[in-house]
Amino acid sequence: MISSRKRTDETVTMHRRIFGQLVIATHNPGKLAEMRELLAPHGVEAISAADLGLAEPKETGDTFAANARIKALAAANAARLPAFADDSGLAVDALGGAPGIYSARWAGENKDFAAAMAQIERLLRERGVTQPSTRAAHFVSALCVAWPDGHTEEVEARVDGTLVWPPRGTAGFGYDPMFLPDGHSRTFGEMTSIEKHGLPPLGKGLSHRARAFVKLAEICLE
């Protein structure tokens, strides 16, 4: 009788923990506020790239994850500190996923998201997309934490919803006023910050950024 032994090769992924100071690699005040609120309970000292006078790198990636990585690595190398970046945007089904990674660029240099939302609505109407059942969209958030030695931790999440017109609410930022998340009667623009991206027990972690942050916290913070 010939005995055999089964070998199981297991690859263990070693994640790096976040502590101390962390550069928030964004010049967007809305994103900065959300990231600081998410990090605050973990005792992480958040420093903005703007406060450090860091330049914004060119986002040459073709995915949200690639652009988040570019921003995080650039800030980590410049500040010689761990850096946290988000790349996020709105993808509209009827527009083939646009504006997608170009969501901020659609708002122009003046960050005029009212004009960007109007452009989306115009394009949808040109295509006869007026019924709620045909106006599906989703927000995507890719998060990356990078260290000066090149190590990165990356996660991604999304939230599905429907686009409404006219936009509703003045809270949030970007495309929030026209995005109605599935299962809710109010747009992101009508929700408080706790309702939109607050984590349990205060909130439900509804937004794409909150959902991505939960994933990141599981491997790097908790």
C-alpha positions in Angstrom: 0.0 0.0 0.0 1.4 3.3 -1.0 0.7 6.2 1.2 0.5 9.7 -0.1 0.6 13.1 1.5 -1.3 16.1 0.2 0.5 19.4 0.2 -1.4 22.6 0.6 0.4 25.8 -0.4 -1.1 28.8 1.4 -0.3 32.3 0.5 -0.7 34.6 3.5 -1.2 38.3 2.6 0.4 40.5 5.2 -1.3 43.9 5.5 0.3 47.0 6.9 -1.3 48.9 9.7 -2.1 52.6 9.7 -1.2 54.6 12.8 0.2 58.1 13.6 0.1 60.7 10.9 -1.5 60.1 7.5 -1.5 62.5 4.6 -4.9 62.9 2.9 -3.9 63.2 -0.8 -6.7 65.4 -2.0 -7.3 69.1 -2.6 -11.1 68.5 -2.7 -12.6 70.0 0.6 -15.6 67.7 0.4 -13.5 64.5 0.1 -11.1 65.8 2.8 -14.0 66.3 5.2 -15.4 62.9 4.6 -12.0 61.2 5.0 -11.3 63.0 8.2 -14.6 62.0 9.7 -14.0 58.4 8.7 -10.5 58.3 10.2 -11.2 60.3 13.4 -12.5 57.3 15.5 -9.3 55.4 14.8 -7.0 58.0 16.3 -5.2 58.8 13.1 -3.9 62.3 12.6 -5.0 63.4 9.1 -2.9 66.1 7.3 -4.2 67.4 4.0 -2.0 67.5 0.9 -3.1 71.1 0.5 -1.8 72.0 4.0 1.6 70.6 3.1 1.6 72.4 -0.2 1.9 69.2 -2.2 1.3 69.4 -5.9 -1.5 67.4 -7.5 -0.1 64.7 -9.8 -1.6 64.1 -13.3 -4.2 61.3 -13.1 -3.1 59.2 -16.1 -4.6 55.9 -15.0 -7.5 54.3 -16.9 -9.2 53.0 -13.8 -10.3 54.5 -10.4 -7.8 52.2 -8.7 -4.9 53.3 -10.9 -5.6 57.0 -10.2 -5.9 56.5 -6.5 -2.6 54.7 -6.5 -0.9 57.5 -8.5 -2.2 60.1 -6.0 -1.3 58.1 -2.9 2.2 57.3 -4.0 3.0 60.8 -5.1 1.9 62.2 -1.7 3.8 59.5 0.2 7.0 60.2 -1.7 6.7 64.0 -1.4 5.8 64.1 2.3 7.8 61.0 3.4 4.7 59.9 5.3 2.0 57.3 4.6 -0.7 58.8 2.3 -4.3 58.0 1.8 -6.0 58.8 -1.6 -9.5 58.3 -3.0 -10.4 58.2 -6.7 -14.2 58.2 -7.2 -16.8 59.1 -9.6 -20.2 58.5 -11.1 -20.9 55.9 -13.8 -24.1 56.2 -15.8 -25.3 53.0 -17.4 -27.1 54.7 -20.4 -23.9 56.8 -21.1 -21.7 53.7 -21.3 -20.3 54.3 -17.8 -19.5 58.0 -18.4 -18.4 60.3 -16.8 -16.6 57.6 -14.8 -12.9 58.4 -14.1 -13.5 61.8 -15.8 -16.2 62.8 -13.3 -14.3 65.7 -11.8 -13.1 66.9 -15.3 -16.7 67.2 -16.5 -17.1 69.9 -13.9 -14.2 71.9 -15.4 -11.5 73.9 -13.8 -14.1 75.8 -11.7 -15.5 72.6 -10.3 -19.0 73.5 -11.6 -20.9 70.4 -10.8 -24.2 72.1 -11.5 -23.1 72.4 -15.1 -21.8 68.8 -15.1 -25.1 67.5 -13.8 -26.9 69.5 -16.5 -24.7 68.0 -19.1 -25.5 64.5 -18.0 -29.2 65.3 -18.0 -29.0 66.8 -21.5 -27.2 63.7 -22.8 -29.7 61.4 -21.2 -32.7 63.3 -22.7 -31.0 63.2 -26.1 -31.1 59.4 -25.8 -34.7 59.4 -24.6 -33.6 58.2 -21.2 -36.3 59.8 -19.0 -37.9 56.9 -17.1 -36.5 56.0 -13.7 -36.0 52.4 -14.8 -33.6 53.5 -17.5 -31.6 55.9 -15.4 -29.4 53.5 -13.4 -26.1 54.7 -12.2 -23.5 54.0 -9.5 -20.8 55.7 -7.6 -17.4 54.0 -7.3 -14.7 54.7 -4.7 -11.2 53.3 -4.9 -9.0 53.9 -1.8 -5.3 53.5 -1.7 -2.9 53.9 1.2 0.8 54.2 0.2 4.0 54.3 2.1 7.3 56.0 1.1 8.8 52.6 0.5 6.2 51.8 -2.2 4.0 49.5 -0.2 0.3 50.0 -0.9 -3.1 48.8 0.4 -6.0 49.1 -2.0 -9.8 48.5 -1.8 -12.8 49.4 -3.9 -16.6 49.6 -3.4 -19.7 51.0 -5.1 -23.2 52.0 -4.4 -26.1 51.7 -6.9 -28.9 54.1 -7.5 -30.9 56.1 -10.0 -30.5 59.6 -11.4 -33.2 62.2 -10.6 -33.9 65.6 -12.2 -34.0 68.3 -11.1 -31.2 67.8 -8.5 -32.4 67.7 -4.9 -30.7 69.0 -1.8 -27.6 71.1 -1.1 -25.7 68.7 1.2 -22.7 66.6 0.1 -20.8 67.6 -3.0 -20.3 66.7 -6.7 -23.1 64.8 -8.2 -24.8 64.0 -4.9 -28.0 66.1 -5.5 -29.0 64.0 -8.6 -28.1 60.5 -7.1 -30.8 58.6 -5.4 -29.4 55.4 -3.8 -31.4 52.2 -4.2 -33.8 51.7 -1.4 -34.0 55.3 -0.3 -36.4 58.2 -0.9 -33.8 61.0 -0.6 -30.8 61.8 -2.7 -27.2 62.0 -1.3 -27.7 65.8 -1.6 -30.6 65.6 0.9 -28.8 63.4 3.5 -26.8 64.5 6.4 -23.1 63.5 6.5 -23.9 60.8 9.1 -26.7 59.4 6.9 -24.5 59.3 3.8 -21.2 58.0 5.1 -21.5 57.6 8.8 -20.4 54.2 10.1 -22.2 52.0 12.7 -23.5 52.6 15.2 -24.3 56.2 14.1 -24.8 55.5 10.4 -25.1 52.6 8.0 -22.0 53.1 5.9 -24.2 53.9 2.8 -21.9 55.7 0.5 -19.4 54.2 -1.9 -16.5 55.8 0.1 -17.9 54.5 3.4 -18.2 51.0 2.0 -14.6 51.1 0.7 -13.4 52.5 4.0 -15.0 49.6 5.9 -12.9 47.2 3.8 -9.8 49.3 4.4 -10.4 49.4 8.1 -10.7 45.7 8.3 -7.2 45.1 7.0 -5.3 48.3 8.1 -7.0 49.8 11.1 -8.9 47.3 13.3 
